[in-house]
C-alpha cells in the first residue's frame, strides 16, 4: 500500500505501477487532470449558454408554463433526459468509442442547459451571476483540497453519498409538504454535501489515473471524471441559488 504520509514514496510507487519515472508520472497526471477540468468547464459553459439562449429567445416557454412554471410534456422529457444520459454513460462508456462518450457528454450538457433555463425566469440575472461566481470559488477551493491532501477521503465520500440519499428522500417528502423551513435546511445540507463530494471525487479521479495511464481508456476516463465534477458543480450551484438567489 502506498505510504500516504510521504508524497515522494507515493509518487515513486505510482510511477512504478504505470511503468514510468516519477517525473513522467507527474507530467501525465497533470495532463490528465487538465483534460478533466477542461471538459468539465466546457460542459458548464455549454449548459449556461443553452440556458441563457432559451430564456432570452422565449424557447423556454415551450417547456414550462411562464406563469405557473409547470412543465409541459416536452418539459418533462427535457427534465428527465439528463438522468438517462448519466445512466447510459455510467453503464456503457467502457464499450463505447471515445468519440461517442464525448458526444454524449456534450449532448448531456446541452440538455441540462435546457432543463435549467427556468432559473432565468425565477431569479434575477445579478443573483444568478453572483451565485455562479460563489459556486466557482467554492468548487475550486474544495477541488484543490481534494487534489493536494494526503488524507484518504474515501470514507468521507461514502458518508456524503449516504447523506445525498437522505437529501433526495427529504426533497421528495417536501414536494408534498411544501415546507419553506425544510426547503432551506435541504439547501444548506445540499451545499455542504456537494462541497465535500467535490473534494472526495477529485481525489478519486486523481487516484484512478494509475489504472488508465497509457491505455486507450485514458480519454474516456477523463470525460467520465469531468461528468462527475460537472454534476458536483451544477448541484452545488443549484442548492446555493435556492437560498441565495433573489426572486424576480
Wavefront OBJ file of the C-alpha trace (Angstrom):
o trace
v 0.000 0.000 0.000
v 1.273 3.491 -0.809
v 2.535 5.402 2.208
v 0.294 8.466 2.203
v 2.453 10.226 4.796
v 5.341 10.643 2.339
v 4.377 12.090 -1.046
v 7.731 11.134 -2.540
v 7.115 7.455 -1.774
v 3.600 7.791 -3.183
v 4.903 9.218 -6.451
v 7.576 6.563 -6.762
v 5.137 3.718 -6.146
v 2.578 5.178 -8.562
v 5.237 5.668 -11.209
v 6.287 2.056 -10.786
v 2.713 0.860 -11.281
v 2.383 2.822 -14.522
v 5.849 1.905 -15.798
v 7.140 5.491 -15.869
v 9.574 7.655 -13.967
v 8.287 9.944 -11.206
v 8.746 12.982 -13.463
v 6.872 11.332 -16.342
v 4.127 10.243 -13.961
v 3.654 13.782 -12.632
v 3.509 15.198 -16.153
v 0.976 12.573 -17.238
v -1.169 13.153 -14.162
v -1.201 16.918 -14.711
v -2.197 16.409 -18.342
v -4.961 14.001 -17.336
v -6.396 16.304 -14.666
v -6.171 19.304 -17.021
v -8.200 17.326 -19.555
v -10.790 16.517 -16.873
v -11.122 20.167 -15.856
v -11.244 21.382 -19.470
v -14.110 19.018 -20.283
v -15.901 19.909 -17.066
v -15.620 23.686 -17.531
v -16.574 23.457 -21.198
v -19.653 21.444 -20.221
v -20.664 24.053 -17.629
v -20.159 26.806 -20.224
v -22.293 24.958 -22.780
v -25.034 24.453 -20.192
v -25.010 28.160 -19.336
v -25.113 29.266 -22.973
v -28.042 26.965 -23.793
v -29.966 28.012 -20.662
v -29.444 31.721 -21.318
v -30.253 31.349 -25.018
v -33.526 29.554 -24.346
v -34.561 32.137 -21.760
v -33.620 35.078 -23.996
v -35.455 33.745 -27.066
v -38.531 32.603 -25.164
v -37.969 28.969 -26.184
v -38.205 28.050 -22.507
v -41.959 28.731 -22.697
v -42.338 25.609 -24.844
v -41.049 23.565 -21.921
v -42.529 25.331 -18.913
v -45.622 27.454 -18.340
v -44.341 31.039 -17.929
v -46.966 31.789 -15.255
v -47.147 28.627 -13.151
v -43.764 27.142 -14.039
v -45.413 23.756 -14.613
v -43.606 21.620 -17.195
v -45.245 20.611 -20.458
v -44.885 17.084 -21.816
v -41.765 18.218 -23.643
v -40.610 19.855 -20.430
v -40.878 16.567 -18.559
v -38.845 14.878 -21.286
v -36.127 17.530 -21.033
v -36.101 17.325 -17.231
v -35.777 13.522 -17.153
v -33.455 13.101 -20.143
v -30.243 14.088 -18.253
v -30.786 11.178 -15.844
v -30.976 8.842 -18.825
v -27.701 10.228 -20.196
v -25.976 9.699 -16.844
v -27.116 6.065 -16.621
v -26.198 5.397 -20.244
v -22.708 6.804 -19.811
v -22.214 5.150 -16.438
v -23.085 1.660 -17.636
v -21.948 1.724 -21.270
v -18.966 4.070 -21.607
v -16.390 1.263 -21.421
v -17.875 -0.340 -24.541
v -18.209 2.944 -26.442
v -15.627 4.753 -28.525
v -14.065 7.870 -27.030
v -15.832 9.970 -29.666
v -19.219 8.525 -28.701
v -18.601 9.172 -24.998
v -17.544 12.723 -25.794
v -20.612 13.297 -27.962
v -22.940 12.055 -25.229
v -21.223 14.304 -22.713
v -21.823 17.396 -24.874
v -25.423 16.325 -25.536
v -25.938 15.861 -21.802
v -24.521 19.325 -21.018
v -26.752 20.910 -23.667
v -29.966 19.271 -22.478
v -29.062 20.192 -18.903
v -28.959 23.785 -20.125
v -32.473 23.398 -21.490
v -33.752 21.943 -18.216
v -32.104 24.738 -16.186
v -33.330 27.586 -18.396
v -36.185 28.367 -15.984
v -33.765 29.839 -13.441
v -33.663 32.962 -15.617
v -37.423 33.271 -15.175
v -37.351 32.740 -11.401
v -34.217 34.614 -10.305
v -32.616 37.938 -11.165
v -29.658 37.907 -13.526
v -27.476 39.574 -10.891
v -28.171 36.912 -8.265
v -27.550 34.140 -10.796
v -24.180 35.646 -11.740
v -23.222 36.222 -8.100
v -24.156 32.668 -7.138
v -22.251 31.275 -10.119
v -19.019 33.003 -9.096
v -19.542 31.939 -5.469
v -20.002 28.366 -6.692
v -16.892 28.573 -8.867
v -14.795 29.830 -5.949
v -16.127 27.158 -3.582
v -15.673 24.418 -6.162
v -12.104 25.495 -6.947
v -11.161 25.549 -3.271
v -12.646 22.145 -2.475
v -11.282 20.529 -5.633
v -7.806 21.907 -4.901
v -8.048 20.466 -1.398
v -9.081 17.078 -2.758
v -6.187 17.126 -5.230
v -3.464 18.114 -2.767
v -4.486 16.492 0.545
v -2.742 13.326 1.699
v -5.763 12.307 3.761
v -7.881 9.441 2.491
v -11.278 10.961 1.662
v -12.943 7.740 0.550
v -14.801 7.250 3.866
v -15.963 10.867 3.723
v -17.233 10.287 0.189
v -19.214 7.237 1.314
v -20.719 9.162 4.222
v -21.650 12.088 1.971
v -23.244 9.762 -0.569
v -25.450 8.380 2.192
v -26.314 11.975 3.075
v -27.206 12.600 -0.556
v -29.690 9.728 -0.468
v -31.236 11.329 2.606
v -31.459 14.683 0.810
v -33.265 13.081 -2.131
v -35.774 11.440 0.216
v -36.314 14.754 2.024
v -36.843 16.568 -1.288
v -39.463 14.030 -2.342
v -41.181 14.426 1.024
v -41.124 18.202 0.776
v -42.705 18.009 -2.676
v -45.907 17.166 -0.795
v -45.314 19.160 2.390
v -44.170 22.380 0.673
v -42.337 23.467 3.827
v -40.161 26.547 3.424
v -38.121 25.684 6.513
v -37.435 22.152 5.299
v -36.502 23.512 1.866
v -33.954 25.841 3.468
v -32.459 23.003 5.532
v -32.254 20.824 2.412
v -30.477 23.596 0.509
v -27.900 24.164 3.255
v -27.213 20.442 3.627
v -27.041 20.108 -0.165
v -24.327 22.780 -0.340
v -22.291 21.037 2.379
v -22.703 17.607 0.809
v -21.682 18.640 -2.710
v -18.793 20.757 -1.444
v -17.481 17.654 0.326
v -18.161 15.422 -2.677
v -16.167 17.803 -4.856
v -13.091 17.145 -2.715
v -13.562 13.369 -2.443
v -14.435 12.969 -6.141
v -11.360 14.972 -7.165
v -9.156 12.704 -5.092
v -10.847 9.630 -6.565
v -10.310 10.893 -10.123
v -6.660 11.660 -9.360
v -6.077 8.180 -7.923
v -7.842 6.477 -10.841
v -5.167 7.815 -13.195
v -2.894 4.936 -12.103
v -5.267 2.438 -13.731
v -5.806 4.226 -17.054
v -2.413 5.826 -17.694
v -1.068 4.785 -21.077
v -4.210 2.835 -22.019
v -6.972 3.514 -24.529
v -9.287 4.135 -21.577
v -7.488 7.315 -20.521
v -9.503 9.626 -22.775
v -12.845 8.137 -21.728
v -11.815 8.198 -18.070
v -11.097 11.925 -18.360
v -14.592 12.546 -19.764
v -16.248 10.464 -17.044
v -14.230 12.294 -14.404
v -15.399 15.564 -15.925
v -19.007 14.337 -15.770
v -18.624 13.598 -12.056
v -17.197 17.037 -11.265
v -19.756 18.687 -13.566
v -22.575 17.140 -11.533
v -20.928 18.288 -8.297
v -20.647 21.842 -9.658
v -24.187 22.050 -11.038
v -25.769 20.667 -7.885
v -23.676 22.963 -5.696
v -24.812 25.906 -7.833
v -28.483 24.945 -7.685
v -28.515 24.465 -3.923
v -26.694 27.777 -3.390
v -29.083 29.555 -5.729
v -32.129 28.182 -3.921
v -31.366 30.210 -0.822
v -29.026 32.962 -2.098
v -30.873 33.841 -5.295
v -33.214 36.839 -5.431
v -36.595 36.082 -6.945
v -37.901 38.018 -9.917
l 1 2 3 4 5 6 7 8 9 10 11 12 13 14 15 16 17 18 19 20 21 22 23 24 25 26 27 28 29 30 31 32 33 34 35 36 37 38 39 40 41 42 43 44 45 46 47 48 49 50 51 52 53 54 55 56 57 58 59 60 61 62 63 64 65 66 67 68 69 70 71 72 73 74 75 76 77 78 79 80 81 82 83 84 85 86 87 88 89 90 91 92 93 94 95 96 97 98 99 100 101 102 103 104 105 106 107 108 109 110 111 112 113 114 115 116 117 118 119 120 121 122 123 124 125 126 127 128 129 130 131 132 133 134 135 136 137 138 139 140 141 142 143 144 145 146 147 148 149 150 151 152 153 154 155 156 157 158 159 160 161 162 163 164 165 166 167 168 169 170 171 172 173 174 175 176 177 178 179 180 181 182 183 184 185 186 187 188 189 190 191 192 193 194 195 196 197 198 199 200 201 202 203 204 205 206 207 208 209 210 211 212 213 214 215 216 217 218 219 220 221 222 223 224 225 226 227 228 229 230 231 232 233 234 235 236 237 238 239 240 241 242 243 244 245 246 247 248
